[in-house]
Amino acid sequence: MSQSLGRNVNLYTAAQAFGASTPPIIISLGGLVSMAMGAPHELMTLPVFLFNLGLALSALPAAFLMAKLGRRTAYVIAGIFALVSASLSATGILTQTFALFCAGTLLAGYYAAHVQSFRFAVVEGLSKEQAPRAISRVMIGGLIAAVIGPQVVVWTQDAMAVQYAGAFIGQAVLVLIGLAVILQIRDSGPAPKKVKSDTDTRLVDLLKRPRYTIAVAAGVVSYALMAFVMTAAPIAMVDHGHQVSDAALGIQWHVLAMFAPSFFTGKLMVRYGKARITALGLILIAIAGLIALQGSELAHFWGSLILLGVGWNFGFIGATALVAEAHTPEEKGLAQGFNDFMIFSTVALGSFMAGVLLNASGWYTLNLVVMPICALVLAVMLLLRRYPLEAAAA
């Protein structure tokens, strides 16, 4: 890894730490702000849902903007949107305007879509041997963000006249720090222009490639199932007689398990292959569901959540590395944008359905859904093994 490329990896890791701090703030406070404003019970989770929806809807536009203007320019524009988003959210709280607060969380999704692309941006210019470790390094920034975001909530929630407004001012400060880091990144610039022809890649062409479609499917399932179970877990723990503090601690361990393996996931992919680590992630997610079915003691909840986090790390990072090498540089806007659109639209739907299914059928049924979905993707990976998921140089 050259000095300049190594510098970019470190900068993207720092940018991830500050940029990815926004979701924990919104997820932590979305329901509490709704409650404080007296929003209808059925709309308590609307701000969080709108954030996920904004992320999903922004994935393709963000990818095409990056391809047209270059990543650094697109990130700066997204940062400006994030500042507007934080201002809207804070103003909504101060004026007790629920619609304004929701508009802020929806707009925050546009910024988050760009932050999610850091894991692809970091591999540009790297060899296929270097890419897994670079992706894994950037994901360590997520571990830092998982600490920074909640701490900003703790430090600033009572900093202004109306509770929680200060947290969104804190969010704006984090965005500004992230922008300062982004400006230091050496951008590769827009994708090279080429003459249009009948051979230009369309989405249908990408979807005909087993390497690409399987990698996307693995990423979608890894992320969506994690969000599906994680969203319902705190409610289920309290419903089964555990303390709110126990539920919070369980989620904290889960988040640590999501990002802590990033210190060695890249090395595992280099040694054992990206496809094997992706498959291992899916297997661990299925086992997490199996543990949850064994009982409702705290050990069952915590054990399941920890394994779910590790499974997400292996499955999502592995799938990201597979997607990154399943397309050409000219196709990156379409290929990466569609991948993130599928992931985060499914995450938004899964987060919503988790509450519906938990309320209708319970925690046991919710976890019963996890295993056949993992098994289906694993079966497809096995059946289509004649199509190499990894480039020969990987």
C-alpha positions as CSV (number, residue, x, y, z in Angstrom):
1,M,0.0,0.0,0.0
2,S,1.6,3.3,-1.1
3,Q,2.0,6.2,1.3
4,S,-0.8,8.2,-0.4
5,L,-3.2,5.3,-0.5
6,G,-2.4,4.5,3.1
7,R,-3.2,8.1,4.0
8,N,-6.5,7.9,2.3
9,V,-7.4,4.7,4.2
10,N,-6.7,6.5,7.5
11,L,-8.7,9.5,6.5
12,Y,-11.7,7.5,5.4
13,T,-11.5,5.6,8.8
14,A,-11.6,9.0,10.6
15,A,-14.4,10.3,8.3
16,Q,-16.4,7.1,9.0
17,A,-16.0,7.7,12.8
18,F,-17.5,11.1,12.6
19,G,-19.9,10.6,9.7
20,A,-21.4,7.3,11.1
21,S,-22.1,9.0,14.4
22,T,-25.3,10.5,13.0
23,P,-27.4,7.3,12.9
24,P,-26.9,6.4,16.7
25,I,-28.1,9.9,17.6
26,I,-31.3,9.6,15.5
27,I,-32.0,6.0,16.5
28,S,-31.4,6.8,20.2
29,L,-33.6,9.9,20.2
30,G,-36.1,9.4,17.5
31,G,-38.7,7.7,19.6
32,L,-38.0,9.8,22.7
33,V,-38.5,13.0,20.8
34,S,-41.7,11.7,19.3
35,M,-42.9,10.8,22.8
36,A,-41.9,14.2,24.2
37,M,-43.8,16.0,21.4
38,G,-46.9,13.9,22.1
39,A,-46.9,12.2,18.7
40,P,-49.5,9.4,18.1
41,H,-48.3,6.1,19.5
42,E,-48.3,4.5,16.0
43,L,-45.9,7.3,14.8
44,M,-43.4,6.9,17.6
45,T,-40.8,5.3,15.3
46,L,-41.6,7.4,12.2
47,P,-38.4,9.6,12.5
48,V,-36.2,6.5,12.5
49,F,-38.1,4.9,9.7
50,L,-37.9,8.1,7.6
51,F,-34.1,8.2,8.2
52,N,-33.8,4.7,6.8
53,L,-36.1,5.5,4.0
54,G,-34.1,8.6,3.1
55,L,-30.9,6.5,3.1
56,A,-32.4,4.0,0.8
57,L,-33.9,6.6,-1.6
58,S,-30.6,8.4,-1.7
59,A,-28.3,5.5,-2.5
60,L,-28.6,5.6,-6.3
61,P,-28.6,9.5,-6.6
62,A,-25.6,9.6,-4.3
63,A,-23.7,7.0,-6.4
64,F,-24.4,8.8,-9.6
65,L,-23.4,12.2,-8.1
66,M,-20.1,10.7,-7.0
67,A,-19.5,9.3,-10.4
68,K,-20.2,12.6,-12.1
69,L,-18.4,15.1,-9.7
70,G,-15.9,12.9,-7.9
71,R,-16.3,11.5,-4.4
72,R,-14.9,14.4,-2.4
73,T,-17.1,17.0,-4.0
74,A,-20.2,14.8,-3.6
75,Y,-19.2,14.3,0.1
76,V,-19.0,18.0,0.7
77,I,-22.4,18.6,-0.9
78,A,-23.8,15.8,1.3
79,G,-22.2,17.4,4.4
80,I,-24.0,20.7,3.6
81,F,-27.3,18.7,3.4
82,A,-26.4,17.1,6.8
83,L,-26.0,20.6,8.4
84,V,-29.4,21.6,7.1
85,S,-30.8,18.3,8.4
86,A,-29.4,18.9,11.9
87,S,-30.7,22.4,11.9
88,L,-34.2,21.3,10.9
89,S,-34.3,18.6,13.6
90,A,-33.1,21.0,16.3
91,T,-35.6,23.7,15.2
92,G,-38.4,21.1,15.1
93,I,-37.6,20.2,18.7
94,L,-37.3,23.8,19.8
95,T,-40.6,24.8,18.2
96,Q,-42.3,21.4,19.0
97,T,-43.0,20.8,15.3
98,F,-43.0,17.1,14.7
99,A,-43.2,17.4,10.9
100,L,-40.1,19.6,10.9
101,F,-38.2,17.1,13.1
102,C,-39.2,14.3,10.8
103,A,-38.1,16.3,7.7
104,G,-34.7,16.6,9.4
105,T,-34.3,12.9,10.0
106,L,-35.4,12.1,6.4
107,L,-32.8,14.5,5.0
108,A,-30.1,13.0,7.2
109,G,-30.5,9.8,5.2
110,Y,-29.0,11.6,2.2
111,Y,-25.8,12.2,4.1
112,A,-25.8,8.7,5.5
113,A,-26.0,7.2,2.0
114,H,-22.7,9.0,1.2
115,V,-21.1,7.8,4.4
116,Q,-22.0,4.2,3.6
117,S,-20.0,4.6,0.3
118,F,-16.8,5.1,2.2
119,R,-16.3,1.3,2.3
120,F,-16.2,1.3,-1.5
121,A,-14.3,4.5,-2.0
122,V,-11.4,3.3,0.2
123,V,-10.5,0.4,-2.2
124,E,-10.1,2.6,-5.3
125,G,-6.5,2.3,-6.5
126,L,-5.8,-0.6,-4.2
127,S,-4.9,-4.1,-5.3
128,K,-7.4,-7.0,-4.7
129,E,-5.1,-8.2,-2.0
130,Q,-5.1,-4.9,-0.2
131,A,-8.9,-4.2,-0.6
132,P,-10.2,-6.5,2.2
133,R,-8.0,-5.0,4.9
134,A,-8.8,-1.5,3.7
135,I,-12.6,-2.1,4.0
136,S,-12.1,-3.7,7.4
137,R,-10.0,-0.8,8.6
138,V,-12.7,1.7,7.5
139,M,-15.4,-0.3,9.3
140,I,-13.4,0.2,12.5
141,G,-14.5,3.8,12.2
142,G,-18.0,2.5,12.8
143,L,-16.9,1.1,16.2
144,I,-15.7,4.6,17.2
145,A,-18.9,6.1,15.9
146,A,-20.9,3.7,18.0
147,V,-19.2,5.3,21.0
148,I,-19.2,8.9,19.9
149,G,-22.9,9.1,18.8
150,P,-24.4,7.9,22.1
151,Q,-22.0,10.0,24.1
152,V,-23.0,13.2,22.3
153,V,-26.6,12.4,23.3
154,V,-25.5,12.0,26.9
155,W,-23.4,15.2,27.0
156,T,-25.8,17.5,25.1
157,Q,-29.4,16.3,25.6
158,D,-30.0,19.0,28.3
159,A,-27.7,21.7,26.8
160,M,-30.6,23.8,25.5
161,A,-33.9,25.1,26.7
162,V,-35.8,22.1,25.2
163,Q,-34.5,18.6,26.0
164,Y,-32.8,16.8,23.1
165,A,-32.3,19.8,20.9
166,G,-28.7,20.1,21.9
167,A,-27.9,16.6,20.6
168,F,-28.7,17.7,17.1
169,I,-26.5,20.7,17.4
170,G,-23.8,18.2,18.5
171,Q,-24.7,16.2,15.4
172,A,-23.9,19.3,13.3
173,V,-20.5,19.7,15.0
174,L,-19.7,16.1,14.1
175,V,-20.6,16.7,10.5
176,L,-18.3,19.8,10.4
177,I,-15.4,17.7,11.8
178,G,-16.1,15.0,9.3
179,L,-16.1,17.6,6.4
180,A,-12.7,18.8,7.6
181,V,-11.4,15.3,7.3
182,I,-13.0,14.7,3.9
183,L,-11.3,17.8,2.5
184,Q,-7.9,16.1,3.2
185,I,-8.7,13.1,1.0
186,R,-7.0,12.8,-2.3
187,D,-9.9,12.2,-4.7
188,S,-9.5,10.1,-7.8
189,G,-11.9,12.4,-9.5
190,P,-15.0,11.6,-11.6
191,A,-15.2,8.3,-13.5
192,P,-13.5,8.5,-16.9
193,K,-15.8,9.6,-19.6
194,K,-16.5,7.2,-22.4
195,V,-18.4,7.2,-25.6
196,K,-21.8,5.7,-25.3
197,S,-22.5,2.5,-27.2
198,D,-24.8,-0.4,-27.4
199,T,-22.5,-2.3,-25.1
200,D,-22.9,0.2,-22.2
201,T,-23.9,-1.7,-19.0
202,R,-27.5,-1.6,-17.9
203,L,-28.8,-2.8,-14.5
204,V,-30.1,-6.0,-16.2
205,D,-26.6,-6.7,-17.4
206,L,-25.3,-6.5,-13.8
207,L,-28.1,-8.7,-12.5
208,K,-27.2,-11.4,-15.0
209,R,-23.8,-11.9,-13.4
210,P,-24.0,-14.5,-10.6
211,R,-20.9,-12.9,-8.9
212,Y,-22.7,-9.6,-8.5
213,T,-26.2,-10.8,-7.7
214,I,-25.0,-13.3,-5.0
215,A,-22.8,-10.7,-3.4
216,V,-25.7,-8.2,-3.3
217,A,-28.0,-10.9,-1.9
218,A,-25.5,-11.8,0.9
219,G,-25.1,-8.1,1.9
220,V,-28.9,-7.5,1.9
221,V,-29.6,-10.6,4.0
222,S,-26.7,-9.9,6.4
223,Y,-27.7,-6.3,7.1
224,A,-31.5,-6.7,6.9
225,L,-31.7,-9.6,9.3
226,M,-29.4,-7.9,11.8
227,A,-31.6,-4.8,11.8
228,F,-34.8,-6.9,11.9
229,V,-33.7,-8.7,15.1
230,M,-31.9,-5.8,16.7
231,T,-34.9,-3.5,16.4
232,A,-37.2,-6.0,18.2
233,A,-34.7,-7.3,20.8
234,P,-35.0,-4.5,23.4
235,I,-38.8,-4.6,23.3
236,A,-38.7,-8.4,23.6
237,M,-36.3,-8.3,26.6
238,V,-38.5,-5.9,28.5
239,D,-41.6,-7.9,27.6
240,H,-39.9,-11.0,29.0
241,G,-39.4,-9.3,32.4
242,H,-35.9,-8.0,32.0
243,Q,-34.9,-4.5,33.0
244,V,-34.5,-1.6,30.6
245,S,-30.8,-1.3,31.6
246,D,-30.4,-5.0,30.7
247,A,-31.8,-4.3,27.3
248,A,-29.5,-1.3,26.8
249,L,-26.5,-3.3,27.8
250,G,-27.5,-6.1,25.4
251,I,-27.6,-3.6,22.5
252,Q,-24.3,-2.1,23.6
253,W,-22.6,-5.6,23.5
254,H,-24.3,-6.2,20.1
255,V,-22.9,-3.0,18.6
256,L,-19.4,-3.8,19.9
257,A,-19.7,-7.2,18.4
258,M,-20.7,-5.7,15.1
259,F,-17.6,-3.6,14.7
260,A,-14.8,-5.1,16.9
261,P,-14.1,-8.0,14.6
262,S,-13.1,-5.4,11.9
263,F,-9.7,-5.5,13.5
264,F,-9.1,-8.9,11.9
265,T,-11.9,-9.5,9.4
266,G,-9.7,-8.2,6.6
267,K,-6.9,-10.7,7.5
268,L,-9.4,-13.5,7.6
269,M,-10.7,-12.7,4.1
270,V,-7.2,-12.6,2.7
271,R,-6.4,-16.0,4.3
272,Y,-9.6,-17.9,3.7
273,G,-11.3,-15.9,0.9
274,K,-14.1,-13.4,0.9
275,A,-16.8,-15.9,-0.1
276,R,-16.0,-18.2,2.8
277,I,-16.1,-15.4,5.4
278,T,-19.4,-14.1,3.9
279,A,-20.9,-17.6,4.2
280,L,-19.5,-17.9,7.8
281,G,-21.3,-14.6,8.6
282,L,-24.6,-16.0,7.4
283,I,-24.1,-19.2,9.4
284,L,-23.4,-17.2,12.5
285,I,-26.6,-15.1,12.0
286,A,-28.6,-18.3,11.7
287,I,-27.0,-19.7,14.8
288,A,-27.9,-16.5,16.6
289,G,-31.5,-17.1,15.8
290,L,-31.2,-20.7,17.0
291,I,-29.8,-19.5,20.4
292,A,-32.7,-17.1,20.7
293,L,-35.2,-20.0,20.3
294,Q,-33.7,-21.8,23.3
295,G,-35.2,-19.6,26.0
296,S,-35.9,-16.1,27.2
297,E,-33.2,-15.8,29.9
298,L,-30.8,-12.9,29.7
299,A,-28.0,-15.2,28.5
300,H,-30.1,-16.2,25.5
301,F,-30.8,-12.6,24.5
302,W,-27.3,-11.4,25.0
303,G,-25.7,-14.5,23.4
304,S,-27.9,-14.2,20.4
305,L,-27.2,-10.5,20.0
306,I,-23.5,-10.8,20.3
307,L,-23.4,-13.6,17.7
308,L,-25.7,-11.6,15.5
309,G,-23.2,-8.7,15.6
310,V,-20.2,-10.9,14.7
311,G,-22.3,-12.6,11.9
312,W,-23.2,-9.1,10.5
313,N,-19.6,-8.1,10.5
314,F,-18.4,-11.1,8.5
315,G,-21.4,-11.2,6.2
316,F,-21.6,-7.5,5.4
317,I,-17.9,-6.8,5.1
318,G,-17.4,-10.0,3.1
319,A,-20.3,-9.1,0.7
320,T,-18.9,-5.6,0.3
321,A,-15.6,-6.9,-0.8
322,L,-17.2,-9.2,-3.2
323,V,-19.4,-6.5,-4.7
324,A,-16.4,-4.2,-5.0
325,E,-14.6,-6.6,-7.4
326,A,-17.7,-7.7,-9.3
327,H,-17.9,-4.6,-11.5
328,T,-15.6,-2.4,-13.6
329,P,-14.6,1.2,-12.5
330,E,-17.0,2.6,-15.1
331,E,-19.9,0.6,-13.6
332,K,-19.3,1.6,-10.0
333,G,-22.1,4.2,-9.8
334,L,-24.8,1.8,-10.9
335,A,-23.4,-1.3,-9.2
336,Q,-22.6,0.3,-5.8
337,G,-25.7,2.5,-5.8
338,F,-28.1,-0.4,-6.6
339,N,-26.4,-2.5,-3.9
340,D,-26.9,0.1,-1.2
341,F,-30.4,0.8,-2.4
342,M,-31.4,-2.8,-2.0
343,I,-29.7,-3.1,1.4
344,F,-31.1,0.0,3.0
345,S,-34.6,-0.2,1.5
346,T,-34.8,-3.8,2.9
347,V,-33.4,-2.6,6.2
348,A,-36.1,0.1,6.4
349,L,-38.8,-2.5,5.6
350,G,-37.3,-5.0,8.1
351,S,-37.1,-2.4,10.9
352,F,-40.8,-1.7,10.4
353,M,-41.9,-5.3,10.0
354,A,-39.9,-6.3,13.2
355,G,-42.4,-4.4,15.4
356,V,-45.4,-5.7,13.4
357,L,-44.3,-9.4,13.6
358,L,-43.2,-9.1,17.3
359,N,-46.6,-7.6,18.2
360,A,-48.5,-10.2,16.2
361,S,-46.6,-13.4,16.7
362,G,-43.8,-12.9,19.4
363,W,-40.1,-13.1,19.7
364,Y,-40.0,-16.9,19.0
365,T,-41.6,-16.6,15.6
366,L,-39.5,-13.6,14.7
367,N,-36.3,-15.6,15.2
368,L,-37.8,-18.6,13.4
369,V,-37.8,-16.4,10.2
370,V,-34.1,-15.8,10.3
371,M,-32.8,-19.3,9.7
372,P,-34.5,-20.3,6.4
373,I,-33.5,-16.9,4.8
374,C,-29.9,-17.5,5.7
375,A,-30.1,-21.1,4.5
376,L,-31.6,-20.0,1.1
377,V,-28.7,-17.6,0.4
378,L,-26.1,-20.2,1.5
379,A,-27.8,-22.8,-0.7
380,V,-27.6,-20.4,-3.7
381,M,-23.9,-19.7,-3.0
382,L,-23.3,-23.5,-2.9
383,L,-25.3,-24.3,-6.0
384,L,-23.7,-21.6,-8.0
385,R,-20.1,-22.4,-6.8
386,R,-19.2,-23.1,-10.4
387,Y,-19.3,-19.3,-10.9
388,P,-16.3,-18.0,-9.0
389,L,-17.4,-15.3,-6.6
390,E,-13.9,-13.9,-6.3
391,A,-11.6,-12.6,-8.9
392,A,-8.7,-14.8,-9.7
393,A,-6.3,-12.4,-8.3
394,A,-8.1,-12.2,-5.0
